[in-house]
Amino acid sequence: MAEVGQERAMQFFVLRVASNKEDNVREKLVRKVKIEGLEQKVGRILVPTERVRSMKAGVRKESDRKLYPGYVFIELELDKNGMIPEDVWFMIKETEGSATSLVPMASRLR
């Protein structure tokens, strides 16, 4: 854990999930983080969306469209060895609908 006055950097990871299950998996992860008391190790859990406007049969409709279907972004604090803490890894791995593929964002951008 970080000492008082010293913040440790969190890193985003990409979690592969089933398509159209992103919001469901996100809600489950947020709930599990609170139940297991992992708020210090897990930051934001995001499903990036954009607001889209369309016209259909003369009716204007606004909806949210996922920017990256099939992916959830999770901000995690790594341990002193640069690894994902075991309790966090197992919490993510055991969440229904999530895959076991958790990739750091930096490696996905190269």
N, C-alpha and C positions, 0 to 999 in steps of 0.2 A: 504494500500500500504506500501511497505517497505521503511524505511527511508534511506537517503543517507549513505552509509557505512555499512548498516545492511541488509544482505540478508536473506530472508525467504526460508526455504527448500520447494522444490516442491516434490510431491508424484505422482507416476505412478498409473493410474487406467486402468482397462480393460473394454472396451466397446464392447458389443456383437453386431455384424452386420450380414447382410445376406451374405452367402458365395458368393465369387467372386465379391463382392461389396466393399471390403476393401479399394482398392485404390481410388475408386470413393468417398466413404464417407470421406476418409482422405483429398482428395483435397477440398471437400466442407467445411470441418471443418477448414482447413487452410485459405481458402478464407473468411469464416465468422469471424474468429478471427481477421483478418486484417480489415475487414469492420467495425466491432463493436469495434475495438480498445482494444482488450483483451490480447494483447501481454504480459502484465505484469503478468497476472493471468494464462495464458496457455503457457506451454513450448513446448516440442517436441510432435509431433503426429506421431506415428510410425506404420508401417506394416512390421514386421520382415520377411526378406526373405533370402534365400541362393542361390548361383549360382550352378546350377546342369549341368553336362555334360552328354550327352548320345549319343549313336550310333544307328542310324536307317537307314537301307538299305545302310550301308557303308558311311553314311554322319554324321559327328560329329555335334552335335547341343548343344548350351548352352542356358539355360533358367533359369529364377528365379522361385523358389518354395517357397510358403508361409510356414513359420514355424508353424504358428498358424492360420489356415483358419477360417474365421468367427470372428476374433478379431482384434481390433485396440487398440493400447496402447497410452494413453494420459497423459501427465505430467501436473499436476494442482497445483496451489498454493491455499492452504486452507485459510479460513478467521481466525480471532483470536479465534473463537470458535471451530476450527477444522472441519468446514463444507465446502462443496463446495459452492462458492458464487452463489447466485441466478441467476445472469446474465449469468454466465458460464453454469450452469445447464440447463437453458432454451435454450441457444444457442445449446447445445449438443442435448437436447431432441427434438428440432424442426428441426434438420438436417435430411433431407430425407435419409432413408436407415439405420439410427442408431436406435437401440433399446433403451429402457429406463433403461436397466440394466448397471450400472456403478459401478464396484467393485474395491476396493483398492487392489493393488498387494500384499501387505503383508498378507492379509487374504486369498488370493488364494494359497500362498506358504505353509501355515501351514497344 
